[in-house]
Amino acid sequence: MHRSDKAFYKITPHAAKEHLQYIIDRTEDNETARTREHKPMFAKAFRKAGEFATATANAIARRNLVSSGGGVSTETADVVVIGAGVVGLAVAREFALKGRDVLVVEAASTFGTGTSSRNSEVIHAGIYYPPQSLKAVLCVRGRELLYKYCSDRGIPHKQLGKLIVATRVSEISKLEQILKRGIENGVEDLRMAEGSLAMEMEPELHCVKALLSPSSGIVDSHAFMLSLVGEAENFGTTISYNTIVIGGQVEDNSLHLQVSESKDLENHAGESTTQPQLVIIPKIVINSAGLSALHLAKRFQGLNHRFIPASYFARGCYFTLANTKSPFSRLIYPIPEDGGLGVHVTLDLNGQVKFGPDVEWIDDVDDISSFLNRLDYSVNSDRSSRFYPEIRKYFPNLRDGSLEPGYSGIRPKLSGRGQLASDFVIQIYSIDYIRYIIMWSSATLILLVPFATLLNDELW
């Protein structure tokens, strides 16, 4: 489909659905071939952190550089992916599999150090999202693809099932709405259970009614990302760690990315501007910078900033259960709350239970802090006082003093306190045939396989 010069458009849920059947057919036809071609590359990807530390000049040295005025080197590139979180890695892998020359630029010393490694590691079924939304369309198919991807490659995961519980009679109507939405989204295995049956399934549970989602599960997010890294590198992707995109500008109908080593930005963190050490001129740019994606987008001069939505950040803390065997064998979720899914029960693959996350809105996140991920991830033990009453609504036998601080994560969001949850926004800015792509709002792990394929098809 032809797009006019300097056009700005979004991938809509309708467009996503048009692509999905093609994605499904192509995935089923090609997955066996891809697996057969794949060589074990995990050893290559799994290096010590120090070996990951590739300075910009060293990472780019294998490519042809030309000198520009002012002493700053300039390089042309095919596809540049900003950010080596799970979104960036999935997209890089997909482009590499299609034969594109991909460069991933990551500010940290290794992959997946931000939101991608600070989450519940849950494989969602696609229940909560508004029908026909991008989240619903991609989540339902993504769950199937992720289970298959993990099974084919031996990535640790488990289909535990999930109970969404109403602990009061007044919550039953909300539970029925969730069931209706899940069915509309194409989640076919949902069933409502009386409280007595749910408590028979989970003896430590208290509820008056529950919605069972058998297809929900958990995954080892690090092993998943490690697999994406291995496959992307195996098909020629270069990943430059400790490398940061600090801005850019539209010039001569191209987007010029301004790149520096992360340590250079750290050394000049108090300054309003930092001079780049390298300029990269790519054909396609994917801004998957996670927490810093919005801040970075506003630093690209020549793109229309009025399309950039407002950003919000929500920190969520997790607490673990001290020296106690998990009281549950399934994921347990309360009725969703403002800004999140409520303080729920998740299990890791070792059987350890964790409760969370809560929602704490964060204000005034500045550019440099988001670029370098200099954010507060500490978990104050005093926050447990808010967890106990929430958890005891469905786990009344929780003992005093049994919660210990676990970890926290920060979610980039498009909707703030008291606002309706926003769908994904995938924006594509076209300059001649140069494509600049931004994905707004945090993504769950299950969306990445179909999202990466959808995005690749849209741009191919």
C-alpha positions in Angstrom: 0.0 0.0 0.0 1.4 3.3 -1.1 1.8 6.1 1.5 2.5 9.7 0.7 5.8 11.4 1.8 5.9 12.4 5.4 2.7 10.5 6.1 1.8 9.7 9.7 -0.5 6.7 10.4 -1.3 4.1 13.0 -1.8 0.3 12.8 -5.4 -0.2 13.7 -7.0 -3.3 15.2 -8.8 -3.9 11.9 -5.5 -3.9 10.0 -4.0 -6.2 12.6 -6.8 -8.7 12.1 -6.3 -8.6 8.3 -2.7 -9.6 8.8 -3.2 -12.2 11.5 -4.6 -15.0 9.3 -1.7 -14.6 7.0 0.6 -14.6 10.0 -1.0 -17.8 11.3 -0.7 -19.6 8.0 2.9 -18.4 7.4 3.9 -19.3 11.0 2.5 -22.8 10.8 4.2 -23.4 7.4 7.6 -21.9 8.2 8.1 -22.6 11.9 9.4 -26.1 11.2 11.8 -24.8 8.6 13.0 -22.1 10.8 13.6 -24.5 13.7 15.5 -26.8 11.4 17.7 -24.0 10.2 18.3 -22.6 13.7 21.7 -23.4 15.2 22.3 -23.4 19.0 23.5 -19.8 19.6 22.6 -19.4 23.3 26.2 -19.8 24.3 27.0 -16.8 22.1 24.3 -14.8 23.6 24.9 -15.8 27.2 28.2 -14.0 27.9 29.4 -12.3 31.0 28.1 -8.8 31.5 31.5 -7.4 30.9 31.7 -9.1 27.5 28.4 -7.6 26.6 29.9 -4.1 27.1 30.4 -3.2 23.5 31.3 0.4 23.0 29.7 2.2 20.0 32.8 2.5 18.0 33.7 -1.2 18.4 30.1 -2.4 17.6 30.0 -0.3 14.4 33.6 -0.8 13.3 32.6 -3.8 11.2 30.5 -1.6 9.1 31.6 1.0 6.5 31.9 4.5 8.1 32.2 7.7 6.3 33.4 10.9 8.0 31.0 13.9 8.2 31.8 17.4 9.1 32.6 18.3 12.7 34.5 15.1 13.4 31.4 12.9 14.0 31.3 9.7 11.9 28.2 8.9 9.9 26.9 5.5 9.0 24.0 4.3 6.9 22.0 1.3 8.1 19.1 -0.8 7.0 17.1 -1.5 10.2 17.9 0.1 13.6 16.0 -1.2 16.7 16.3 1.1 19.7 16.1 -1.0 22.9 16.9 -4.7 23.6 13.9 -5.4 25.8 11.5 -8.2 24.8 9.8 -5.9 22.2 13.0 -4.9 20.5 14.4 -8.4 20.5 11.3 -9.9 19.0 11.1 -7.3 16.3 14.9 -7.6 15.5 14.6 -11.4 15.3 11.6 -11.1 12.8 13.4 -8.6 10.6 16.6 -10.7 10.6 14.6 -13.8 9.7 13.4 -11.9 6.6 17.0 -11.2 5.6 17.2 -7.6 6.8 20.4 -6.1 8.2 19.5 -5.3 11.8 21.4 -3.2 14.4 20.0 -3.2 17.9 21.1 -0.3 20.1 20.8 -0.9 23.9 21.8 1.6 26.6 22.4 -1.1 29.3 25.2 -3.6 29.5 22.9 -6.5 28.6 19.4 -7.2 27.3 16.1 -7.0 29.1 17.1 -5.0 32.2 14.0 -2.8 32.4 10.3 -3.6 32.3 11.0 -6.9 30.4 12.7 -8.4 33.5 10.5 -6.8 36.1 7.0 -8.2 35.7 4.8 -11.2 36.7 6.0 -13.4 33.8 2.4 -14.4 33.2 1.1 -15.8 29.9 -2.3 -14.1 29.7 -5.3 -15.6 27.9 -6.7 -12.4 26.5 -9.6 -11.9 28.9 -9.5 -8.3 30.1 -8.9 -6.3 26.9 -11.7 -4.5 25.1 -13.0 -6.5 22.1 -11.4 -5.6 18.7 -8.6 -3.8 20.4 -4.9 -4.4 19.5 -4.3 -5.8 22.9 -7.1 -8.4 22.5 -6.3 -9.3 18.9 -2.6 -9.8 19.6 -2.9 -11.3 23.0 -5.2 -14.2 22.1 -3.1 -15.2 19.1 0.1 -14.4 21.0 -0.7 -16.8 23.8 -0.9 -19.7 21.3 2.2 -18.7 19.5 4.2 -18.2 22.7 3.3 -21.7 24.0 4.4 -23.2 20.7 7.6 -21.1 20.6 8.5 -22.2 24.1 7.6 -25.8 23.5 9.6 -26.1 20.3 12.7 -24.6 21.9 12.6 -26.0 25.4 12.0 -22.7 27.1 10.8 -23.2 30.6 7.0 -22.5 30.9 3.9 -24.0 32.5 0.2 -23.8 31.8 -1.0 -23.5 35.4 -4.4 -22.0 34.8 -5.9 -18.9 36.6 -8.8 -18.1 38.9 -10.2 -14.6 38.8 -12.2 -14.4 42.0 -15.1 -12.4 43.4 -14.7 -12.2 47.2 -18.0 -10.4 47.7 -21.4 -10.8 46.2 -21.2 -7.2 44.9 -18.2 -8.3 42.7 -20.1 -11.1 40.8 -21.5 -8.7 38.2 -18.0 -7.5 37.4 -16.8 -11.1 37.1 -19.6 -11.8 34.7 -18.6 -8.8 32.6 -15.0 -10.2 32.5 -16.4 -13.5 31.3 -18.4 -11.8 28.5 -15.5 -9.8 27.4 -13.2 -12.9 27.3 -15.7 -14.8 25.2 -16.0 -11.8 22.8 -12.2 -11.8 22.5 -12.2 -15.5 21.4 -11.0 -17.1 24.7 -12.9 -20.3 24.3 -12.1 -22.3 27.4 -13.4 -19.9 30.2 -15.9 -21.2 32.6 -17.6 -19.8 35.7 -17.3 -21.7 39.0 -19.2 -21.5 42.2 -17.1 -20.5 45.2 -17.4 -24.0 46.7 -15.9 -25.6 43.6 -13.1 -22.9 43.4 -12.2 -23.4 47.1 -12.2 -27.2 46.5 -9.7 -26.6 43.7 -7.6 -24.3 45.9 -8.3 -25.1 49.6 -6.6 -21.9 50.9 -8.8 -19.7 48.7 -11.8 -17.7 49.8 -14.3 -16.5 47.2 -18.0 -16.5 46.4 -17.5 -17.1 42.7 -14.6 -17.6 40.3 -13.8 -17.5 36.6 -11.4 -20.3 35.6 -9.0 -19.6 32.7 -7.2 -22.9 32.0 -5.0 -21.5 29.3 -3.2 -18.9 31.5 0.3 -19.7 32.5 3.9 -18.6 33.3 7.1 -18.4 31.4 10.8 -17.8 32.1 11.1 -14.3 30.6 14.9 -14.4 30.7 15.1 -17.7 28.8 12.6 -16.4 26.3 14.7 -13.3 25.7 17.8 -15.3 25.5 16.3 -17.4 22.8 15.3 -14.2 20.8 18.9 -12.9 21.2 20.3 -16.2 20.0 18.1 -16.4 16.9 18.5 -12.7 16.0 22.3 -13.0 16.2 22.3 -16.3 14.4 20.6 -14.5 11.4 23.1 -11.6 11.4 21.7 -9.1 13.9 24.3 -6.9 15.6 23.6 -5.8 19.2 25.5 -2.9 20.5 25.2 -2.7 24.3 26.2 0.4 26.4 25.1 2.4 23.4 22.4 5.1 23.6 20.3 7.1 21.1 20.2 10.6 22.6 18.1 12.2 19.8 17.8 12.8 16.1 16.5 15.0 13.4 14.9 14.7 10.0 17.4 15.9 7.3 17.5 15.3 3.6 14.3 13.1 3.8 16.0 10.8 6.3 16.0 10.4 10.1 19.5 10.9 11.5 20.0 9.2 14.8 22.4 10.7 17.3 24.3 8.0 19.1 26.7 8.0 22.1 28.1 5.6 24.5 26.0 5.3 27.7 29.0 6.3 29.9 29.3 9.6 28.0 25.7 10.4 28.8 26.4 9.4 32.4 29.4 11.8 32.6 27.3 14.7 31.2 24.0 13.8 33.0 23.7 17.3 34.4 24.0 19.0 31.0 21.0 19.9 28.9 22.6 18.6 25.7 25.2 16.0 24.8 27.1 15.9 21.6 26.7 12.6 19.7 29.7 10.4 18.9 28.1 8.9 15.9 25.2 9.6 13.5 23.3 6.7 12.0 21.0 7.1 9.0 18.7 4.0 8.8 16.0 3.0 6.4 13.8 1.8 9.2 13.8 2.8 12.9 11.9 0.9 15.6 11.6 2.9 18.8 11.1 0.2 21.4 13.0 2.0 24.1 10.5 1.1 26.8 10.4 3.6 29.6 12.3 6.2 27.6 10.4 5.8 24.3 8.3 8.9 24.7 11.1 11.0 26.0 13.2 9.9 23.1 10.5 10.6 20.5 10.3 14.2 21.7 14.0 14.6 21.0 13.5 13.8 17.3 13.4 17.2 15.5 11.3 17.3 12.4 8.7 14.8 13.5 5.3 16.1 14.4 5.3 16.0 18.2 1.6 16.6 18.4 1.1 13.0 17.7 3.1 11.9 20.7 0.6 11.1 23.5 1.0 12.0 27.2 3.0 9.5 29.2 2.4 8.1 32.7 4.5 5.7 34.8 3.3 3.3 37.4 5.6 1.4 39.8 4.4 -1.9 41.1 6.0 -3.8 44.0 6.0 -7.5 44.7 6.2 -9.3 48.0 7.2 -12.9 48.5 6.0 -15.4 51.1 8.7 -16.2 53.6 9.8 -19.8 54.3 6.5 -21.2 53.3 5.4 -23.6 50.6 3.1 -22.0 48.1 -0.6 -22.2 49.3 -1.8 -22.2 45.7 -1.2 -24.3 42.6 -2.8 -21.8 40.2 -2.6 -18.0 39.5 -5.1 -16.2 41.7 -6.4 -12.8 40.5 -8.9 -10.4 42.2 -11.2 -8.1 40.3 -9.1 -5.5 38.4 -8.4 -2.1 40.0 -7.6 1.3 38.7 -4.2 1.1 36.8 -3.7 -2.6 37.1 -5.1 -6.1 37.7 -5.0 -5.9 41.5 -2.6 -7.6 43.9 -2.6 -11.1 42.6 -0.9 -14.4 43.2 1.7 -15.5 40.7 4.1 -18.5 40.9 7.5 -18.8 39.4 8.8 -22.0 37.8 10.4 -23.0 41.1 7.1 -22.9 42.9 7.8 -19.7 44.8 4.8 -17.5 45.4 4.7 -13.7 44.9 2.0 -11.2 45.5 1.7 -8.0 43.5 2.0 -5.7 41.9 0.3 -2.7 43.5 0.0 0.6 41.7 2.0 3.7 42.7 1.9 6.5 40.2 5.3 8.2 39.5 5.5 11.9 38.5 8.3 13.9 36.9 10.4 11.2 35.2 13.1 13.1 33.3 14.8 12.2 30.1 18.2 11.2 31.4 16.7 9.0 34.2 14.6 7.2 31.7 17.4 6.8 29.2 19.8 5.3 31.8 17.1 3.5 33.7 18.1 5.5 36.9 14.7 4.9 38.5 13.8 3.8 42.1 13.2 0.1 42.1 13.5 -0.3 45.9 10.7 -2.0 47.8 9.9 -0.4 51.1 8.9 -3.1 53.6 6.4 -0.7 55.0 4.3 -1.1 51.9 3.4 -4.6 53.1 0.8 -3.0 55.4 -1.2 -2.2 52.2 -0.7 -5.8 50.9 -2.0 -7.7 53.9 -5.6 -6.5 53.8 -5.8 -6.9 50.0 -4.4 -10.4 50.0 -6.5 -11.6 52.9 -9.7 -10.9 50.9 -9.0 -14.1 49.0 -6.3 -15.7 51.3 -7.6 -15.2 54.8 -4.9 -17.5 56.4 -2.1 -15.2 55.5 0.0 -14.8 58.7 1.3 -11.5 60.1 5.0 -11.1 59.3 5.0 -13.6 56.4 5.5 -11.1 53.6 9.0 -10.2 52.5 10.0 -7.4 50.0 10.6 -9.0 46.6 11.2 -6.7 43.6 9.5 -3.9 41.7 8.9 -2.9 38.1 7.8 0.3 36.4 5.2 0.3 33.6 5.0 2.9 30.9 1.3 3.7 30.3 -0.8 5.9 28.1 -3.5 6.4 30.7 -3.1 7.9 34.1 -4.8 7.8 37.5 -8.6 7.5 37.2 -8.5 7.2 33.4 -9.8 4.3 31.3 -7.0 1.9 30.2 -5.6 2.7 26.8 -5.0 0.4 23.9 -1.6 0.0 22.3 -0.7 2.8 19.9 1.6 1.8 17.1 2.6 4.9 15.1 4.4 4.8 11.8 6.0 8.0 10.3 6.9 7.8 6.7 9.5 10.1 5.1 9.7 9.1 1.5 10.3 5.4 2.0 12.0 5.8 5.4 9.9 4.3 8.2 10.0 5.4 11.8 7.9 3.3 14.1 6.9 3.8 17.7 5.0 1.4 19.9 3.4 3.1 22.9 2.3 1.5 26.2 3.8 -1.5 27.9 3.5 -4.8 26.2 2.9 -8.2 27.8 5.3 -11.0 26.8 2.6 -12.9 24.9 2.0 -10.1 22.4 5.5 -10.1 21.0 5.6 -13.0 18.5 2.5 -11.8 16.5 3.3 -8.1 17.0 6.8 -8.5 15.5 5.5 -10.4 12.5 2.6 -7.9 12.0 5.0 -5.0 12.1 7.5 -6.6 9.7 4.7 -7.4 7.3 3.4 -3.8 7.5 6.8 -2.4 6.5 8.2 -5.1 4.1 
